[in-house]
Amino acid sequence: MEALLGKKLGMTQVFTDKGDCVPVTVIQVEKCVPVLKRTVETDGYEAVLVAYGERKKKHTNKAQQGFYAKHKLDPAQVLTEFRDQEIDDDALGKPLKVDLFAEGDIVNVIGTSKGKGFQGVMKRHGFAGHPASRGNHESFRGPGSIGMATFPGRVLRGHPMAGHMGDVRVFVKNLRVVGVDTGNNTILIRGAVPGKNGGLVRVVKAQKQPKNSNK
């Protein structure tokens, strides 16, 4: 298996052997346990079901308690699947570690972006706004015209307007692993990772790795 679930701690910077300053995101992997695997023969697809974190038993419903009792596990915070991943039967029930990755590996990171609430068109879509010259009033940050008086006489679907911004699933490809700390079970990934500090992210090794990935 070449994927795991982790918690984003925040960003910092490290220095390479050449003296370059590199911005990195620190991701910590807590209790990440593969529970079971799904196969094409039984489920129609290949995947590994992973339980992450801990949850109090009183906050777990009876259906979930029965599932965890069946697999002899404590209640987890999150249950999620990793598609197209394979794992040995002996590894089921054993926590995953960051040593799945090595320095220089290329990974894809999936997370939920920060929620920004209801925003206007200037912040949400990058509109320039109206001219602030003499004569203009009460419409500096407005969207302007959104429809037409003739055919078809309505607002077209998909028109950029004000609305809810953020809190969506973001997929970032081809980020490089800068360092792996097995002692603290943390991984350093170059660049920014979607989500707020403390949010959960999925880290999956990219299918195509560079030939000189360790350089």
N, C-alpha and C positions, 0 to 999 in steps of 0.2 A: 504494500500500500504506500502510495506517495502523496498523501493528503492528510490534513488534520485541521482541527478547529482551535482557534486561539483568541486571546483577548488583547486588544490594542491598548498598550500602556501609554503611548505618546511618541514624540519625535525627539531626537537628539542628533549628535554628530560624532563621527569617529574619524580617525586619521589612518590612512593606508600606509603601507611600507614605503611608498614613494613620497609621503608627506602631504598627500592631497586630503583636504577636508571633505568628507562625504556625509550628506544628510541621510539619516536612516530612521525608520520606524521600528519601534521595539514591540514585538508580539510575544506574549507569554502564553504557554500552553499549560493549563492546569490539569484537571482530571479529564482526559479524553480517551474513552474506552470503546473499542469496536465491539458491538454487541452481537451482530449476526451478519451474514452475507447473503445476498440474493443472487440467484443464478438464472440463466436463460431457461433451463429446463423446468424450474419450479415457478419462477416469477415472470419470465419473459424478458428480463434484462439483468445486467450485472451491476451490482452496487454493494456498498458496505454501509450498514447502519451504525452510527456512532453516537454514543451518549457523552455529553459534556457537562462538567460542573456537578454541583450537588443541590438537592432540593429536600426540604423537610417533608417527612412522611405525611404530616397533617395537611400539607399543601398539594398532595398528590391524590388524584381521584382513584377509585377502586379499580378501574380498568388499567390504569397505568401501574398501580401497585401489583396487580396480577402479572403484568408483562415483566416487570423488574424481578418479581419473585420467581418467575419461570426461568429467567436467565441468571438468577442468583447475583443480582446487582442492587446497589443502593439507588434510590430515585435520583434522577439527573435533572439538571436545569433545562437542557435542550436535547432533543432527539432529531438527528438529521442524517440524510443519506448523501453519500458520495458516489455518483454514477461512474461507471467504467473503471472501477477500482477492484483489485483482487487482493485477497488476504488468505493466509494459511489458517487452517482450523486451529492450530496450536496457538495462534496469536489472538484469537477471540477471547475477550475478557481481560486482556492485559493492556495497561495504559500505553498510549502512544507517546513517544518522546521526539524531541526536535532533531535527534540524530538521523531522522528520515531524510534530512536535507544536509547539504554540505556547502561550504563557502564556494561561491561561484555559480551555484545552481540558478536556473531561471524558473520563476514561479508565476502563477496567476493568482490574484487575490480578489476575493468577492466580499463585499461588505455593504452595509446600509448607510447611505449618506446622511449628513446632519439635516435634521428637519428645521426649516426656516419659517414655517407658518405661512400665512397669507401674505403674498408680496405683490407689488405692482409690476408693470411691464418693464420699467427701467432696470430693476434689479433682477427680475426673473428672466427677461429676454434680451436685455442690453439695449433697450430703446434709448435714443439720444435725448428725448424730451422735446418740448416746444421751445421756440426762441424766446428768450427772456428780454426782448427789446421793448421799446416804448409802444404801448398799445395792447400788448398781450396781458391777459389777467385770468386768474382762476383756472388756468389749464397749462401749468408748467410741466407736470409729470404725467399727464394723461396719455391714453393710447392713441387719440385721434379718431379718425373715421374707421368704423369696423364693418360697415355694410354698404349697401347701395340702394338707391330709390327705385331703380329700374329692375329688370329681370336679373337674377331670380328674386331680388327684393328681400334677402335674408342674410344672416351672418353665416358665412361658410364654415363648415366643420374644420377644426384644427387651427383656427385663427389664433395667433399668439395674443393672449389676454392675461389679465391679472388672475392669480389663483394660488393654490397650494404649491409650495416650493420645497424641494428636498425630500428626505425620507423615502428614497427609492433605492433599488438594488443596483449597485455599481460594480462593473467587472473591469478590472485593471490587468492588462496583460504584460508579460515579459519584464518583470521586476527581478533584479539580481539580489541574491542572498549575499550579504556582506560578512556576516559572522553568525556562528551558532554557539550558544552557551549551554552546554548540557547540564552544568551544575545548577543554574537557575531555571533551566528548561525554557530559555528564551531564544528568539531568532531575530536577527537584525536584517531588515529588508531595505534596500536603497530606495529613496524617494518617499512619496506620500502614499498613504493607504486610506481608502474611504472609510468614513465613520468617525464617531466621537471617541474620545479616550474612555476606555472601559467597554467599548462595544465589541461584539464578536465578529470575527472575520474568518473566512475559509481560505486556506493556503493550499494550493494544488500545484504540483510540479508540472511545468510545461512539457508537452510531448517532445518538442524539438529542443535539444540542448546544444549550445555552441561547442565546437571542438576544443577551444581553449578556455573552457569555463572556469578553470582553476587559476587562471592568470589575472 
